Amino acid sequence: MDRSEPGNPARPAAGVRLCALDEIPDPGGKGFRFREGSRLFAGFVIRSGGTARGFVDSCPHAGWPLSALDDRYLTRDHRHILCAGHGALFDLQGACVAGPCHGERLAAWPVEVRDGEVWTA
């Protein structure tokens, strides 16, 4: 299955406003859920300064969401994205650097920052 879910009707199209950039801690993350009928799309955005990077909220090893707590995607030192299910660590570009999915990547969810707002791209 393609974890990026391009055929998922719940995946928001480009041009959907997600939030103000200031609503995401710096550094930090924020999760987003979209529903269309029985389908769900889960994604999250990691902020670092004035930039934002989006990912599909799915562990490449197990398929479950990465965060066990709302919007807690980063390690305490803010250097890595953490999979709460089995402790895998991903760099802030989505590459797994430690854990059972070492060498795999989180699926990208294109987002962009425009005028202080985060949008799907």
Biopython code that builds the backbone (N, CA, C, O; Angstrom):
import numpy as np
from Bio.PDB.StructureBuilder import StructureBuilder

atoms = [
    (1, "MET", "N", (0.835, -1.191, 0.000)),
    (1, "MET", "CA", (0.000, 0.000, 0.000)),
    (1, "MET", "C", (0.872, 1.244, 0.000)),
    (1, "MET", "O", (1.874, 1.292, 0.714)),
    (2, "ASP", "N", (0.521, 2.226, -0.766)),
    (2, "ASP", "CA", (1.232, 3.499, -0.800)),
    (2, "ASP", "C", (0.799, 4.309, 0.418)),
    (2, "ASP", "O", (-0.336, 4.780, 0.488)),
    (3, "ARG", "N", (1.721, 4.469, 1.390)),
    (3, "ARG", "CA", (1.369, 5.161, 2.632)),
    (3, "ARG", "C", (1.031, 6.625, 2.421)),
    (3, "ARG", "O", (0.418, 7.238, 3.294)),
    (4, "SER", "N", (1.409, 7.202, 1.295)),
    (4, "SER", "CA", (1.082, 8.607, 1.062)),
    (4, "SER", "C", (-0.390, 8.784, 0.714)),
    (4, "SER", "O", (-0.897, 9.906, 0.728)),
    (5, "GLU", "N", (-1.079, 7.695, 0.404)),
    (5, "GLU", "CA", (-2.525, 7.660, 0.194)),
    (5, "GLU", "C", (-3.036, 8.668, -0.819)),
    (5, "GLU", "O", (-3.973, 9.400, -0.502)),
    (6, "PRO", "N", (-2.473, 8.749, -2.025)),
    (6, "PRO", "CA", (-2.963, 9.743, -2.980)),
    (6, "PRO", "C", (-4.411, 9.499, -3.397)),
    (6, "PRO", "O", (-5.089, 10.448, -3.791)),
    (7, "GLY", "N", (-4.909, 8.273, -3.328)),
    (7, "GLY", "CA", (-6.285, 7.982, -3.704)),
    (7, "GLY", "C", (-7.264, 8.062, -2.555)),
    (7, "GLY", "O", (-8.450, 7.784, -2.735)),
    (8, "ASN", "N", (-6.797, 8.432, -1.385)),
    (8, "ASN", "CA", (-7.660, 8.519, -0.210)),
    (8, "ASN", "C", (-8.536, 9.768, -0.336)),
    (8, "ASN", "O", (-8.006, 10.879, -0.379)),
    (9, "PRO", "N", (-9.860, 9.614, -0.395)),
    (9, "PRO", "CA", (-10.724, 10.793, -0.555)),
    (9, "PRO", "C", (-10.688, 11.734, 0.648)),
    (9, "PRO", "O", (-11.120, 12.881, 0.538)),
    (10, "ALA", "N", (-10.186, 11.277, 1.788)),
    (10, "ALA", "CA", (-10.097, 12.140, 2.965)),
    (10, "ALA", "C", (-8.841, 13.009, 2.947)),
    (10, "ALA", "O", (-8.747, 13.977, 3.702)),
    (11, "ARG", "N", (-7.876, 12.672, 2.092)),
    (11, "ARG", "CA", (-6.650, 13.479, 2.008)),
    (11, "ARG", "C", (-7.004, 14.851, 1.439)),
    (11, "ARG", "O", (-7.579, 14.932, 0.353)),
    (12, "PRO", "N", (-6.672, 15.932, 2.150)),
    (12, "PRO", "CA", (-7.060, 17.256, 1.668)),
    (12, "PRO", "C", (-6.300, 17.644, 0.401)),
    (12, "PRO", "O", (-5.122, 17.324, 0.240)),
    (13, "ALA", "N", (-6.988, 18.328, -0.477)),
    (13, "ALA", "CA", (-6.376, 18.820, -1.711)),
    (13, "ALA", "C", (-5.414, 19.959, -1.393)),
    (13, "ALA", "O", (-5.413, 20.491, -0.282)),
    (14, "ALA", "N", (-4.615, 20.320, -2.354)),
    (14, "ALA", "CA", (-3.738, 21.481, -2.206)),
    (14, "ALA", "C", (-4.592, 22.730, -1.978)),
    (14, "ALA", "O", (-5.690, 22.855, -2.520)),
    (15, "GLY", "N", (-4.071, 23.643, -1.172)),
    (15, "GLY", "CA", (-4.762, 24.906, -0.942)),
    (15, "GLY", "C", (-5.677, 24.929, 0.265)),
    (15, "GLY", "O", (-6.455, 25.869, 0.428)),
    (16, "VAL", "N", (-5.600, 23.906, 1.125)),
    (16, "VAL", "CA", (-6.404, 23.886, 2.355)),
    (16, "VAL", "C", (-5.572, 24.501, 3.486)),
    (16, "VAL", "O", (-4.448, 24.074, 3.750)),
    (17, "ARG", "N", (-6.148, 25.513, 4.150)),
    (17, "ARG", "CA", (-5.466, 26.130, 5.289)),
    (17, "ARG", "C", (-5.507, 25.163, 6.468)),
    (17, "ARG", "O", (-6.568, 24.652, 6.828)),
    (18, "LEU", "N", (-4.339, 24.917, 7.066)),
    (18, "LEU", "CA", (-4.262, 24.028, 8.219)),
    (18, "LEU", "C", (-4.297, 24.799, 9.531)),
    (18, "LEU", "O", (-5.068, 24.460, 10.428)),
    (19, "CYS", "N", (-3.468, 25.834, 9.649)),
    (19, "CYS", "CA", (-3.408, 26.624, 10.877)),
    (19, "CYS", "C", (-2.452, 27.779, 10.666)),
    (19, "CYS", "O", (-1.771, 27.859, 9.643)),
    (20, "ALA", "N", (-2.406, 28.670, 11.638)),
    (20, "ALA", "CA", (-1.365, 29.697, 11.653)),
    (20, "ALA", "C", (-0.064, 29.033, 12.072)),
    (20, "ALA", "O", (-0.076, 28.136, 12.915)),
    (21, "LEU", "N", (1.055, 29.451, 11.503)),
    (21, "LEU", "CA", (2.344, 28.874, 11.871)),
    (21, "LEU", "C", (2.590, 29.023, 13.370)),
    (21, "LEU", "O", (3.175, 28.135, 13.990)),
    (22, "ASP", "N", (2.157, 30.123, 13.954)),
    (22, "ASP", "CA", (2.359, 30.366, 15.381)),
    (22, "ASP", "C", (1.583, 29.403, 16.279)),
    (22, "ASP", "O", (1.839, 29.351, 17.482)),
    (23, "GLU", "N", (0.638, 28.638, 15.719)),
    (23, "GLU", "CA", (-0.086, 27.644, 16.508)),
    (23, "GLU", "C", (0.733, 26.363, 16.720)),
    (23, "GLU", "O", (0.342, 25.494, 17.499)),
    (24, "ILE", "N", (1.860, 26.257, 16.028)),
    (24, "ILE", "CA", (2.753, 25.111, 16.182)),
    (24, "ILE", "C", (3.958, 25.576, 16.984)),
    (24, "ILE", "O", (4.598, 26.555, 16.601)),
    (25, "PRO", "N", (4.290, 24.902, 18.095)),
    (25, "PRO", "CA", (5.467, 25.311, 18.870)),
    (25, "PRO", "C", (6.719, 25.306, 17.990)),
    (25, "PRO", "O", (6.792, 24.573, 17.003)),
    (26, "ASP", "N", (7.694, 26.125, 18.357)),
    (26, "ASP", "CA", (8.941, 26.201, 17.600)),
    (26, "ASP", "C", (10.109, 25.833, 18.505)),
    (26, "ASP", "O", (10.474, 26.626, 19.373)),
    (27, "PRO", "N", (10.699, 24.672, 18.334)),
    (27, "PRO", "CA", (10.308, 23.601, 17.412)),
    (27, "PRO", "C", (9.194, 22.767, 18.008)),
    (27, "PRO", "O", (9.020, 22.715, 19.226)),
    (28, "GLY", "N", (8.442, 22.114, 17.137)),
    (28, "GLY", "CA", (7.358, 21.267, 17.608)),
    (28, "GLY", "C", (6.532, 20.735, 16.462)),
    (28, "GLY", "O", (6.880, 20.902, 15.293)),
    (29, "GLY", "N", (5.433, 20.092, 16.809)),
    (29, "GLY", "CA", (4.586, 19.481, 15.795)),
    (29, "GLY", "C", (3.121, 19.643, 16.117)),
    (29, "GLY", "O", (2.742, 19.962, 17.243)),
    (30, "LYS", "N", (2.305, 19.417, 15.108)),
    (30, "LYS", "CA", (0.849, 19.496, 15.253)),
    (30, "LYS", "C", (0.233, 18.482, 14.298)),
    (30, "LYS", "O", (0.599, 18.409, 13.125)),
    (31, "GLY", "N", (-0.711, 17.700, 14.824)),
    (31, "GLY", "CA", (-1.386, 16.693, 14.027)),
    (31, "GLY", "C", (-2.691, 17.201, 13.437)),
    (31, "GLY", "O", (-3.330, 18.096, 13.990)),
    (32, "PHE", "N", (-3.080, 16.619, 12.306)),
    (32, "PHE", "CA", (-4.307, 16.996, 11.603)),
    (32, "PHE", "C", (-5.012, 15.723, 11.152)),
    (32, "PHE", "O", (-4.373, 14.781, 10.683)),
    (33, "ARG", "N", (-6.339, 15.702, 11.298)),
    (33, "ARG", "CA", (-7.156, 14.562, 10.878)),
    (33, "ARG", "C", (-8.268, 15.065, 9.975)),
    (33, "ARG", "O", (-8.890, 16.093, 10.242)),
    (34, "PHE", "N", (-8.507, 14.320, 8.900)),
    (34, "PHE", "CA", (-9.567, 14.651, 7.950)),
    (34, "PHE", "C", (-10.375, 13.393, 7.692)),
    (34, "PHE", "O", (-9.816, 12.304, 7.561)),
    (35, "ARG", "N", (-11.683, 13.541, 7.619)),
    (35, "ARG", "CA", (-12.568, 12.395, 7.393)),
    (35, "ARG", "C", (-13.443, 12.664, 6.178)),
    (35, "ARG", "O", (-13.948, 13.770, 5.983)),
    (36, "GLU", "N", (-13.608, 11.632, 5.373)),
    (36, "GLU", "CA", (-14.528, 11.656, 4.229)),
    (36, "GLU", "C", (-15.242, 10.310, 4.252)),
    (36, "GLU", "O", (-14.662, 9.287, 3.888)),
    (37, "GLY", "N", (-16.496, 10.314, 4.679)),
    (37, "GLY", "CA", (-17.228, 9.057, 4.820)),
    (37, "GLY", "C", (-16.532, 8.169, 5.839)),
    (37, "GLY", "O", (-16.309, 8.589, 6.975)),
    (38, "SER", "N", (-16.190, 6.958, 5.452)),
    (38, "SER", "CA", (-15.524, 6.036, 6.369)),
    (38, "SER", "C", (-14.000, 6.127, 6.285)),
    (38, "SER", "O", (-13.303, 5.402, 6.996)),
    (39, "ARG", "N", (-13.472, 7.004, 5.430)),
    (39, "ARG", "CA", (-12.024, 7.119, 5.247)),
    (39, "ARG", "C", (-11.451, 8.240, 6.112)),
    (39, "ARG", "O", (-12.092, 9.269, 6.326)),
    (40, "LEU", "N", (-10.245, 8.020, 6.598)),
    (40, "LEU", "CA", (-9.555, 8.982, 7.446)),
    (40, "LEU", "C", (-8.175, 9.248, 6.865)),
    (40, "LEU", "O", (-7.506, 8.327, 6.394)),
    (41, "PHE", "N", (-7.755, 10.491, 6.897)),
    (41, "PHE", "CA", (-6.379, 10.850, 6.564)),
    (41, "PHE", "C", (-5.786, 11.526, 7.786)),
    (41, "PHE", "O", (-6.379, 12.451, 8.341)),
    (42, "ALA", "N", (-4.610, 11.061, 8.205)),
    (42, "ALA", "CA", (-3.909, 11.637, 9.348)),
    (42, "ALA", "C", (-2.545, 12.129, 8.885)),
    (42, "ALA", "O", (-1.783, 11.394, 8.257)),
    (43, "GLY", "N", (-2.254, 13.372, 9.202)),
    (43, "GLY", "CA", (-0.954, 13.943, 8.883)),
    (43, "GLY", "C", (-0.482, 14.809, 10.032)),
    (43, "GLY", "O", (-1.251, 15.134, 10.936)),
    (44, "PHE", "N", (0.790, 15.182, 9.991)),
    (44, "PHE", "CA", (1.306, 16.101, 11.002)),
    (44, "PHE", "C", (2.322, 17.018, 10.356)),
    (44, "PHE", "O", (2.903, 16.707, 9.317)),
    (45, "VAL", "N", (2.520, 18.160, 11.002)),
    (45, "VAL", "CA", (3.447, 19.176, 10.518)),
    (45, "VAL", "C", (4.464, 19.435, 11.617)),
    (45, "VAL", "O", (4.113, 19.611, 12.784)),
    (46, "ILE", "N", (5.735, 19.454, 11.218)),
    (46, "ILE", "CA", (6.834, 19.800, 12.115)),
    (46, "ILE", "C", (7.299, 21.208, 11.758)),
    (46, "ILE", "O", (7.558, 21.517, 10.595)),
    (47, "ARG", "N", (7.397, 22.047, 12.775)),
    (47, "ARG", "CA", (7.869, 23.424, 12.572)),
    (47, "ARG", "C", (9.284, 23.560, 13.103)),
    (47, "ARG", "O", (9.630, 23.022, 14.154)),
    (48, "SER", "N", (10.085, 24.288, 12.354)),
    (48, "SER", "CA", (11.418, 24.679, 12.786)),
    (48, "SER", "C", (11.636, 26.095, 12.266)),
    (48, "SER", "O", (11.855, 26.296, 11.071)),
    (49, "GLY", "N", (11.575, 27.077, 13.164)),
    (49, "GLY", "CA", (11.674, 28.475, 12.755)),
    (49, "GLY", "C", (10.495, 28.855, 11.889)),
    (49, "GLY", "O", (9.345, 28.630, 12.267)),
    (50, "GLY", "N", (10.766, 29.425, 10.738)),
    (50, "GLY", "CA", (9.703, 29.842, 9.826)),
    (50, "GLY", "C", (9.334, 28.789, 8.803)),
    (50, "GLY", "O", (8.563, 29.066, 7.884)),
    (51, "THR", "N", (9.875, 27.574, 8.944)),
    (51, "THR", "CA", (9.590, 26.511, 7.980)),
    (51, "THR", "C", (8.689, 25.446, 8.587)),
    (51, "THR", "O", (8.636, 25.269, 9.804)),
    (52, "ALA", "N", (7.991, 24.750, 7.716)),
    (52, "ALA", "CA", (7.115, 23.659, 8.131)),
    (52, "ALA", "C", (7.281, 22.511, 7.145)),
    (52, "ALA", "O", (7.406, 22.728, 5.940)),
    (53, "ARG", "N", (7.283, 21.292, 7.665)),
    (53, "ARG", "CA", (7.408, 20.093, 6.837)),
    (53, "ARG", "C", (6.296, 19.139, 7.257)),
    (53, "ARG", "O", (6.091, 18.902, 8.448)),
    (54, "GLY", "N", (5.581, 18.595, 6.280)),
    (54, "GLY", "CA", (4.459, 17.713, 6.576)),
    (54, "GLY", "C", (4.760, 16.253, 6.278)),
    (54, "GLY", "O", (5.520, 15.931, 5.365)),
    (55, "PHE", "N", (4.143, 15.372, 7.073)),
    (55, "PHE", "CA", (4.287, 13.936, 6.910)),
    (55, "PHE", "C", (2.949, 13.253, 7.121)),
    (55, "PHE", "O", (2.108, 13.743, 7.875)),
    (56, "VAL", "N", (2.752, 12.126, 6.459)),
    (56, "VAL", "CA", (1.616, 11.264, 6.743)),
    (56, "VAL", "C", (1.884, 10.640, 8.111)),
    (56, "VAL", "O", (2.990, 10.162, 8.365)),
    (57, "ASP", "N", (0.895, 10.642, 8.983)),
    (57, "ASP", "CA", (1.070, 10.149, 10.351)),
    (57, "ASP", "C", (0.927, 8.626, 10.380)),
    (57, "ASP", "O", (-0.088, 8.089, 10.822)),
    (58, "SER", "N", (1.967, 7.949, 9.899)),
    (58, "SER", "CA", (1.960, 6.493, 9.815)),
    (58, "SER", "C", (3.389, 5.984, 9.890)),
    (58, "SER", "O", (4.232, 6.369, 9.079)),
    (59, "CYS", "N", (3.664, 5.128, 10.850)),
    (59, "CYS", "CA", (4.984, 4.528, 10.987)),
    (59, "CYS", "C", (5.244, 3.606, 9.790)),
    (59, "CYS", "O", (4.406, 2.759, 9.481)),
    (60, "PRO", "N", (6.390, 3.754, 9.109)),
    (60, "PRO", "CA", (6.659, 2.885, 7.967)),
    (60, "PRO", "C", (6.869, 1.429, 8.363)),
    (60, "PRO", "O", (6.765, 0.543, 7.514)),
    (61, "HIS", "N", (7.161, 1.165, 9.623)),
    (61, "HIS", "CA", (7.373, -0.199, 10.094)),
    (61, "HIS", "C", (6.058, -0.899, 10.423)),
    (61, "HIS", "O", (5.850, -2.051, 10.041)),
    (62, "ALA", "N", (5.168, -0.198, 11.137)),
    (62, "ALA", "CA", (3.966, -0.851, 11.654)),
    (62, "ALA", "C", (2.650, -0.261, 11.147)),
    (62, "ALA", "O", (1.603, -0.896, 11.270)),
    (63, "GLY", "N", (2.693, 0.942, 10.581)),
    (63, "GLY", "CA", (1.483, 1.551, 10.052)),
    (63, "GLY", "C", (0.639, 2.303, 11.057)),
    (63, "GLY", "O", (-0.374, 2.895, 10.687)),
    (64, "TRP", "N", (1.027, 2.294, 12.312)),
    (64, "TRP", "CA", (0.237, 3.009, 13.315)),
    (64, "TRP", "C", (0.668, 4.479, 13.385)),
    (64, "TRP", "O", (1.734, 4.832, 12.881)),
    (65, "PRO", "N", (-0.163, 5.350, 14.013)),
    (65, "PRO", "CA", (0.218, 6.761, 14.175)),
    (65, "PRO", "C", (1.480, 6.878, 15.029)),
    (65, "PRO", "O", (1.725, 6.040, 15.897)),
    (66, "LEU", "N", (2.270, 7.903, 14.785)),
    (66, "LEU", "CA", (3.535, 8.046, 15.510)),
    (66, "LEU", "C", (3.363, 8.549, 16.935)),
    (66, "LEU", "O", (4.082, 8.099, 17.827)),
    (67, "SER", "N", (2.450, 9.452, 17.175)),
    (67, "SER", "CA", (2.308, 10.068, 18.490)),
    (67, "SER", "C", (1.227, 9.377, 19.310)),
    (67, "SER", "O", (0.130, 9.111, 18.819)),
    (68, "ALA", "N", (1.553, 9.091, 20.564)),
    (68, "ALA", "CA", (0.553, 8.536, 21.483)),
    (68, "ALA", "C", (-0.197, 9.655, 22.203)),
    (68, "ALA", "O", (-1.273, 9.430, 22.756)),
    (69, "LEU", "N", (0.369, 10.854, 22.195)),
    (69, "LEU", "CA", (-0.235, 12.028, 22.836)),
    (69, "LEU", "C", (-0.436, 13.102, 21.779)),
    (69, "LEU", "O", (0.352, 13.208, 20.840)),
    (70, "ASP", "N", (-1.476, 13.889, 21.926)),
    (70, "ASP", "CA", (-1.752, 14.940, 20.949)),
    (70, "ASP", "C", (-0.528, 15.826, 20.719)),
    (70, "ASP", "O", (0.038, 16.394, 21.652)),
    (71, "ASP", "N", (-0.140, 15.926, 19.452)),
    (71, "ASP", "CA", (0.876, 16.870, 18.996)),
    (71, "ASP", "C", (2.262, 16.654, 19.601)),
    (71, "ASP", "O", (3.091, 17.563, 19.559)),
    (72, "ARG", "N", (2.535, 15.472, 20.164)),
    (72, "ARG", "CA", (3.859, 15.173, 20.726)),
    (72, "ARG", "C", (4.623, 14.285, 19.749)),
    (72, "ARG", "O", (4.677, 13.066, 19.915)),
    (73, "TYR", "N", (5.204, 14.898, 18.744)),
    (73, "TYR", "CA", (5.909, 14.155, 17.696)),
    (73, "TYR", "C", (7.417, 14.167, 17.876)),
    (73, "TYR", "O", (8.099, 13.291, 17.345)),
    (74, "LEU", "N", (7.954, 15.128, 18.605)),
    (74, "LEU", "CA", (9.401, 15.258, 18.725)),
    (74, "LEU", "C", (9.911, 14.696, 20.043)),
    (74, "LEU", "O", (9.189, 14.646, 21.039)),
    (75, "THR", "N", (11.180, 14.272, 20.025)),
    (75, "THR", "CA", (11.841, 13.860, 21.253)),
    (75, "THR", "C", (11.993, 15.084, 22.157)),
    (75, "THR", "O", (11.812, 16.217, 21.711)),
    (76, "ARG", "N", (12.321, 14.853, 23.409)),
    (76, "ARG", "CA", (12.436, 15.965, 24.362)),
    (76, "ARG", "C", (13.471, 17.001, 23.956)),
    (76, "ARG", "O", (13.326, 18.184, 24.263)),
    (77, "ASP", "N", (14.529, 16.553, 23.258)),
    (77, "ASP", "CA", (15.557, 17.501, 22.818)),
    (77, "ASP", "C", (15.218, 18.137, 21.470)),
    (77, "ASP", "O", (15.988, 18.950, 20.959)),
    (78, "HIS", "N", (14.067, 17.773, 20.889)),
    (78, "HIS", "CA", (13.557, 18.335, 19.630)),
    (78, "HIS", "C", (14.426, 18.023, 18.413)),
    (78, "HIS", "O", (14.312, 18.687, 17.383)),
    (79, "ARG", "N", (15.292, 17.019, 18.527)),
    (79, "ARG", "CA", (16.189, 16.687, 17.420)),
    (79, "ARG", "C", (15.625, 15.619, 16.497)),
    (79, "ARG", "O", (16.079, 15.484, 15.360)),
    (80, "HIS", "N", (14.631, 14.849, 16.972)),
    (80, "HIS", "CA", (14.102, 13.740, 16.177)),
    (80, "HIS", "C", (12.590, 13.637, 16.307)),
    (80, "HIS", "O", (11.997, 14.085, 17.288)),
    (81, "ILE", "N", (11.983, 13.033, 15.284)),
    (81, "ILE", "CA", (10.582, 12.629, 15.336)),
    (81, "ILE", "C", (10.589, 11.239, 15.961)),
    (81, "ILE", "O", (11.398, 10.391, 15.582)),
    (82, "LEU", "N", (9.700, 11.002, 16.911)),
    (82, "LEU", "CA", (9.673, 9.750, 17.663)),
    (82, "LEU", "C", (8.427, 8.950, 17.340)),
    (82, "LEU", "O", (7.321, 9.490, 17.335)),
    (83, "CYS", "N", (8.600, 7.663, 17.069)),
    (83, "CYS", "CA", (7.457, 6.751, 16.987)),
    (83, "CYS", "C", (7.208, 6.229, 18.393)),
    (83, "CYS", "O", (8.014, 5.469, 18.928)),
    (84, "ALA", "N", (6.105, 6.631, 18.986)),
    (84, "ALA", "CA", (5.802, 6.235, 20.361)),
    (84, "ALA", "C", (5.548, 4.738, 20.483)),
    (84, "ALA", "O", (5.682, 4.184, 21.574)),
    (85, "GLY", "N", (5.184, 4.068, 19.390)),
    (85, "GLY", "CA", (4.885, 2.641, 19.428)),
    (85, "GLY", "C", (6.085, 1.764, 19.692)),
    (85, "GLY", "O", (5.981, 0.802, 20.453)),
    (86, "HIS", "N", (7.221, 2.060, 19.090)),
    (86, "HIS", "CA", (8.390, 1.207, 19.296)),
    (86, "HIS", "C", (9.701, 1.980, 19.404)),
    (86, "HIS", "O", (10.777, 1.381, 19.396)),
    (87, "GLY", "N", (9.619, 3.296, 19.504)),
    (87, "GLY", "CA", (10.804, 4.094, 19.785)),
    (87, "GLY", "C", (11.687, 4.421, 18.602)),
    (87, "GLY", "O", (12.791, 4.928, 18.798)),
    (88, "ALA", "N", (11.254, 4.154, 17.381)),
    (88, "ALA", "CA", (12.065, 4.519, 16.225)),
    (88, "ALA", "C", (12.263, 6.027, 16.201)),
    (88, "ALA", "O", (11.385, 6.788, 16.609)),
    (89, "LEU", "N", (13.424, 6.450, 15.720)),
    (89, "LEU", "CA", (13.740, 7.870, 15.607)),
    (89, "LEU", "C", (13.919, 8.230, 14.146)),
    (89, "LEU", "O", (14.562, 7.506, 13.386)),
    (90, "PHE", "N", (13.342, 9.353, 13.766)),
    (90, "PHE", "CA", (13.436, 9.875, 12.409)),
    (90, "PHE", "C", (14.066, 11.253, 12.477)),
    (90, "PHE", "O", (13.784, 12.019, 13.398)),
    (91, "ASP", "N", (14.924, 11.580, 11.504)),
    (91, "ASP", "CA", (15.431, 12.948, 11.473)),
    (91, "ASP", "C", (14.296, 13.870, 11.042)),
    (91, "ASP", "O", (13.222, 13.399, 10.668)),
    (92, "LEU", "N", (14.522, 15.158, 11.090)),
    (92, "LEU", "CA", (13.443, 16.114, 10.812)),
    (92, "LEU", "C", (13.076, 16.189, 9.329)),
    (92, "LEU", "O", (12.158, 16.916, 8.950)),
    (93, "GLN", "N", (13.797, 15.435, 8.493)),
    (93, "GLN", "CA", (13.437, 15.314, 7.082)),
    (93, "GLN", "C", (12.690, 14.003, 6.819)),
    (93, "GLN", "O", (12.309, 13.726, 5.682)),
    (94, "GLY", "N", (12.476, 13.188, 7.878)),
    (94, "GLY", "CA", (11.660, 11.988, 7.764)),
    (94, "GLY", "C", (12.400, 10.677, 7.581)),
    (94, "GLY", "O", (11.756, 9.639, 7.428)),
    (95, "ALA", "N", (13.726, 10.680, 7.589)),
    (95, "ALA", "CA", (14.488, 9.436, 7.431)),
    (95, "ALA", "C", (14.653, 8.758, 8.782)),
    (95, "ALA", "O", (15.004, 9.408, 9.767)),
    (96, "CYS", "N", (14.398, 7.441, 8.834)),
    (96, "CYS", "CA", (14.579, 6.694, 10.072)),
    (96, "CYS", "C", (16.073, 6.507, 10.318)),
    (96, "CYS", "O", (16.795, 5.984, 9.469)),
    (97, "VAL", "N", (16.524, 6.943, 11.496)),
    (97, "VAL", "CA", (17.937, 6.847, 11.847)),
    (97, "VAL", "C", (18.196, 5.833, 12.944)),
    (97, "VAL", "O", (19.350, 5.498, 13.213)),
    (98, "ALA", "N", (17.130, 5.329, 13.592)),
    (98, "ALA", "CA", (17.283, 4.306, 14.624)),
    (98, "ALA", "C", (15.946, 3.595, 14.819)),
    (98, "ALA", "O", (14.893, 4.228, 14.899)),
    (99, "GLY", "N", (16.010, 2.270, 14.893)),
    (99, "GLY", "CA", (14.798, 1.492, 15.117)),
    (99, "GLY", "C", (14.575, 0.456, 14.032)),
    (99, "GLY", "O", (15.404, 0.309, 13.134)),
    (100, "PRO", "N", (13.461, -0.267, 14.107)),
    (100, "PRO", "CA", (13.221, -1.382, 13.185)),
    (100, "PRO", "C", (12.979, -0.985, 11.736)),
    (100, "PRO", "O", (13.000, -1.842, 10.854)),
    (101, "CYS", "N", (12.751, 0.285, 11.477)),
    (101, "CYS", "CA", (12.545, 0.727, 10.093)),
    (101, "CYS", "C", (13.738, 1.545, 9.608)),
    (101, "CYS", "O", (13.602, 2.380, 8.713)),
    (102, "HIS", "N", (14.919, 1.303, 10.206)),
    (102, "HIS", "CA", (16.127, 2.044, 9.854)),
    (102, "HIS", "C", (16.314, 2.067, 8.341)),
    (102, "HIS", "O", (16.237, 1.032, 7.679)),
    (103, "GLY", "N", (16.559, 3.254, 7.804)),
    (103, "GLY", "CA", (16.754, 3.420, 6.369)),
    (103, "GLY", "C", (15.476, 3.732, 5.606)),
    (103, "GLY", "O", (15.543, 4.181, 4.462)),
    (104, "GLU", "N", (14.309, 3.508, 6.211)),
    (104, "GLU", "CA", (13.039, 3.860, 5.560)),
    (104, "GLU", "C", (12.727, 5.323, 5.856)),
    (104, "GLU", "O", (13.417, 5.968, 6.645)),
    (105, "ARG", "N", (11.680, 5.838, 5.214)),
    (105, "ARG", "CA", (11.299, 7.245, 5.377)),
    (105, "ARG", "C", (9.813, 7.359, 5.707)),
    (105, "ARG", "O", (9.004, 6.516, 5.321)),
    (106, "LEU", "N", (9.485, 8.411, 6.421)),
    (106, "LEU", "CA", (8.088, 8.782, 6.580)),
    (106, "LEU", "C", (7.589, 9.281, 5.233)),
    (106, "LEU", "O", (8.345, 9.894, 4.480)),
    (107, "ALA", "N", (6.332, 9.028, 4.925)),
    (107, "ALA", "CA", (5.755, 9.531, 3.676)),
    (107, "ALA", "C", (5.533, 11.034, 3.810)),
    (107, "ALA", "O", (4.974, 11.503, 4.802)),
    (108, "ALA", "N", (5.972, 11.772, 2.816)),
    (108, "ALA", "CA", (5.826, 13.225, 2.831)),
    (108, "ALA", "C", (4.374, 13.620, 2.587)),
    (108, "ALA", "O", (3.653, 12.962, 1.838)),
    (109, "TRP", "N", (3.966, 14.697, 3.227)),
    (109, "TRP", "CA", (2.671, 15.337, 3.000)),
    (109, "TRP", "C", (3.001, 16.793, 2.680)),
    (109, "TRP", "O", (3.304, 17.562, 3.592)),
    (110, "PRO", "N", (2.950, 17.187, 1.421)),
    (110, "PRO", "CA", (3.401, 18.525, 1.050)),
    (110, "PRO", "C", (2.578, 19.637, 1.711)),
    (110, "PRO", "O", (1.353, 19.686, 1.600)),
    (111, "VAL", "N", (3.295, 20.519, 2.396)),
    (111, "VAL", "CA", (2.696, 21.709, 3.000)),
    (111, "VAL", "C", (3.603, 22.888, 2.679)),
    (111, "VAL", "O", (4.759, 22.710, 2.297)),
    (112, "GLU", "N", (3.065, 24.097, 2.841)),
    (112, "GLU", "CA", (3.862, 25.301, 2.636)),
    (112, "GLU", "C", (3.394, 26.380, 3.599)),
    (112, "GLU", "O", (2.259, 26.370, 4.075)),
    (113, "VAL", "N", (4.299, 27.312, 3.873)),
    (113, "VAL", "CA", (3.983, 28.461, 4.718)),
    (113, "VAL", "C", (3.839, 29.671, 3.802)),
    (113, "VAL", "O", (4.733, 29.997, 3.021)),
    (114, "ARG", "N", (2.674, 30.335, 3.923)),
    (114, "ARG", "CA", (2.413, 31.570, 3.170)),
    (114, "ARG", "C", (1.835, 32.596, 4.125)),
    (114, "ARG", "O", (0.811, 32.357, 4.765)),
    (115, "ASP", "N", (2.494, 33.733, 4.218)),
    (115, "ASP", "CA", (2.011, 34.841, 5.054)),
    (115, "ASP", "C", (1.675, 34.391, 6.473)),
    (115, "ASP", "O", (0.653, 34.796, 7.028)),
    (116, "GLY", "N", (2.533, 33.555, 7.061)),
    (116, "GLY", "CA", (2.348, 33.115, 8.434)),
    (116, "GLY", "C", (1.299, 32.042, 8.638)),
    (116, "GLY", "O", (0.940, 31.742, 9.777)),
    (117, "GLU", "N", (0.800, 31.454, 7.560)),
    (117, "GLU", "CA", (-0.217, 30.397, 7.619)),
    (117, "GLU", "C", (0.348, 29.122, 6.982)),
    (117, "GLU", "O", (1.142, 29.196, 6.044)),
    (118, "VAL", "N", (-0.057, 27.964, 7.488)),
    (118, "VAL", "CA", (0.365, 26.684, 6.930)),
    (118, "VAL", "C", (-0.762, 26.157, 6.065)),
    (118, "VAL", "O", (-1.909, 26.079, 6.504)),
    (119, "TRP", "N", (-0.432, 25.793, 4.828)),
    (119, "TRP", "CA", (-1.394, 25.317, 3.830)),
    (119, "TRP", "C", (-0.935, 23.986, 3.247)),
    (119, "TRP", "O", (0.263, 23.704, 3.217)),
    (120, "THR", "N", (-1.861, 23.177, 2.790)),
    (120, "THR", "CA", (-1.487, 21.995, 2.011)),
    (120, "THR", "C", (-0.982, 22.476, 0.663)),
    (120, "THR", "O", (-1.438, 23.493, 0.141)),
    (121, "ALA", "N", (-0.034, 21.732, 0.108)),
    (121, "ALA", "CA", (0.581, 22.140, -1.172)),
    (121, "ALA", "C", (0.354, 21.066, -2.232)),
    (121, "ALA", "O", (0.793, 21.221, -3.371)),
]
sb = StructureBuilder()
sb.init_structure("model")
sb.init_model(0)
sb.init_chain("A")
sb.init_seg("    ")
for serial, (resi, resn, name, xyz) in enumerate(atoms, 1):
    if name == "N":
        sb.init_residue(resn, " ", resi, " ")
    sb.init_atom(name, np.array(xyz, "f"), 0.0, 1.0, " ", f" {name:<3s}", serial, name[0])
structure = sb.get_structure()
